[in-house]
Amino acid sequence: MKVVAFNGSPRKGGNTEICLNLIGEELNKQGIELEIVQVGNKVKPCMACNYCLNTGSGYCAQKDDEVNAWIDKMVEADGIILASPVYYGGIAGGMKCFLDRAFFAAGSKLHHKVGAAVVTLRRSGGLETYQQLNAYMNTMEMVMATSDYWQAAHGLNKGDVMQDTEGVEVMQKLGRNIAWLLKLIENGKGVVDPPVTGQRTMTNFVR
């Protein structure tokens, strides 16, 4: 089994990546691979062209960055982690651009995958960013993995999160819980069918 994590921080080797590595260590103990994708600031925003929706291709119309390749990684993976530092009380800009495009394009291909959100922050805005990341997975009927507290760790400079003892423990527990859910789903195949889903009836309210 494999989990792909998307690191929304433009800072390589920073606190967000350190948290993902803590989760990865726990997954590896359970024989589960973790791949970390550095999203950074390499992604353009969604153009609202509806190409992905109208064609049902599962891909974005923009082909001059790596978003479509990352969509493939999401579809192939058993689990997905969305991680971002807090920027002005919300998701880092590049990560937001990626998520808007990838989740709109991939659609139902992500249903019933295990998902988790991870946030790093200096002081405030962690819960707001955490809820924003979770909102993407909620709309895709993903199975949400949690820890024993919100999945946030505090730190400013590279490595500071390792001084947040509770934050480190939260990440480690999250890794174990992701592994547990993945194994439950894998062992349930052929025994318990996934719930029936279908195309969403999109209803727009115009006043």
N, C-alpha and C positions, 0 to 999 in steps of 0.2 A: 504494500500500500504506500501511497505517496501523498504528501501535503505540499502545496505551493503557497508561499507567503509573499505578499507584495508589500515592500517597504517604501512608504511614501516620503521618506526623508531624503532630501538631496545630499545629505552628509553621509558619505561612505564610512562604515565602521563606527557610527555614532550610537547613541543610547537606544534608538529603535532597533537597530540591527543586533545589538547586544541582547535585548529582550527576546528577539526571535531566536537567537542562538541558544538561549536558556530553554526555550520551548523545544527547540530541535534536539537538544541533548536528551530530554525526556522521551521524545518520539523515537529517537534512535535506540534507546534502551528497549523499546517494544518492537524493534525491527521495522520501524516506519521511517521512510526517507523524508527529509525536508529540503525543499529547494527555495532559496530566497531570491526574489526578483527585485532589483533596485529600480523603482519607478523614477524617483528623483524629479527632475524638471524637464524630462524629455518628451512630454506628451502635450499635444494641442487639445483645446477644448472641443466639446461636441458642437457640431454645426446645426443641430436640429433639422437635418435634411430628411430624416425618417427612412433613409435607404435601408438600414438594417431591419426596420419594422415592416416596410413595404415588400421587401424581397424575401424575408425570412431566411436569409443566408447565414445568420449568426455572426456576421462580420461587419465591421465599420467600413464606411465608404472611403475613409482616409487611409491611405496606404503608405505614407511617408514616415511612419514611426512604427513602434513594435507592438502596438495595442492588439492587432489581430493575432500575432504570435502568442501574446500573453493570454488571449482568450482561449486559444488551443490548450495552453497549459492548465487553465482553469477547468476546462471541460474534461481533460484527461485525468485530473487529480481526483483523489477521494475526498480531500479536505482542502479548505481555502482559509488562509489567515489574512486579514486586512489590518495593516499597521500604519500608524501615522503619528508624527509629533503634532503638538498643538500649535497652530499659527493663528493668533488673534481670536482665540476661542473656538477654533474649528479645524477642519481637515486641511493639511498642506495643499497648496494650489495644484501642483502637478498630480497629486494623488486624486484629488477631486475630478480633474479632467479625465483621468484614466477610468475611474469608477463610473462616471456618467456614461461614458462610451461603452465600456465593457459589459456592464450589467444591462444596458438597454439592448445591446446587440446579442449577447449570449442567451438572454431570456430563460426559457424553460430548460435549457441544457444544464442549468445549475441546480435544478430542483433536487432536494433531498440529500445534497452533499453536506458534509459537516463544515461549519463555518465558525470563525471566531474573530473578534476584534481586539486590537492591542493599541494602547496609547502611551506616549511618553510626553512629559511636560515639565516645565520648570516649577510652576506654581498653581495656576488656575486654568479652567477650560477643559479639563480632562473628561468630565462626565458628558459635556456637550459633544465633544468630538467622538467619544465612545458611542453615544447614541446615534450620531450621524453615520458612523461606519456600520453599526448594526442595522440601520434602516435599509441599506442596500441588500443585506442578506435576508432580512425579513420579507422583502418583496419577492424573493425567489424560493420561498418555502424551504429554505435551508434549515438544517438541524443545528441549533446554536449551542456551541460548547461554552461553558463558563468555568470560572474558578470560584474561590470562596469570598471574593470581593471583586469590584470592578477591575478590569484588566488594564491597570495604569501603573506606571512607575515614574518616579520623579528624578530629575537630574537636568543640569544645564550643560556642563562640559562633558566631553566624551568620557564614558566610564563612570560618571556620577551615579547612574542608576544602581550600580552594584553596592552603593552605600544605603540604598533603600531596601532594607532587609525584608520588609513585608512585601514590597513590590517584586523582589526576586522570587519569594515564595509563591506569590500569586501566579507568576509566569510558569514556574515549575509545576504547580498544580494544574494549570491550564493545559500544559503539555500532556500530563497523565490523563486528564479528562478527555482530551481530543482523541488520544490513543484508545481509550475505553469505548467511546462512541463509535469510532471507526471499526473496531473489532465486533461490537454488537451488530452493526449494520452488515458487515461482511458475513458473520456467522448466521445472520437471519435470512440471507439470500436463499430462495427456494423453500423457505419455511414460513416466513411472514412477508406477504406482498406489500410493497409501498402503497400509500394511500392514492386513490384515484385523483388526478388533477385534470385541468383542462385550460383552454384559452380564457384569459380574463376578459370579461365584458367591460370595456372601458367606457365609462359614463362621464360625460363632460357637462358641467352645470353652467349655463349662460344666463345671466340676468339682464 
